[in-house]
Amino acid sequence: MDHKLNLPVEDGAVVILRSNSSAKGIINVGWYQKTNFPKYNFRVILHGNAGYLSSDELVPHNLYLHAFKEGSKNIFRRAFGKTVHPLAYTYYFESYYKELAHFFDCLKNDAEPSVSATDGLKTIEIIRDAYQKFERNQR
């Protein structure tokens, strides 16, 4: 874990995960990139001994064209009295909007969310364990 930007919290971390089986993975995250819009690189890449997953395929090929198309759709939605998708033009924030929409749909329809509270708790436990191991290694 690192503090390159003098923030009150770490701005970068590399976490190596190992399961009870032989599975291993690496998570590398950070806010240390100093590029400007639209060249932000908020990719998520998970590497493991069985392969990797990346969010690269979710990035629009041309961010300006994507923003123009989504903004145009919202103009027509508003003109015809339909629901405007306020964050649809921003690739980086659209995922948060979709998460909230999914959560509210689950509440409205009394459905189970695609990610359970147990999944969230497991994620928090992994993060807590990473902090504890980091603090032990700093002594």
Number of C-alpha atoms within 10 A of each C-alpha: 17 14 15 12 13 9 9 7 10 15 17 16 15 13 16 13 14 12 8 6 6 7 11 14 16 16 14 14 16 15 14 13 12 9 9 8 8 12 9 11 15 14 14 13 15 14 17 16 10 8 8 11 11 11 11 13 9 9 14 12 10 9 16 13 12 17 17 12 14 17 19 13 16 20 14 12 14 13 10 9 9 11 9 15 16 13 18 20 21 16 16 15 12 15 13 12 14 14 14 12 12 16 16 14 14 14 12 9 8 9 12 13 14 11 10 10 11 9 11 11 11 12 12 12 12 14 13 12 12 18 14 12 11 13 11 9 8 7 5
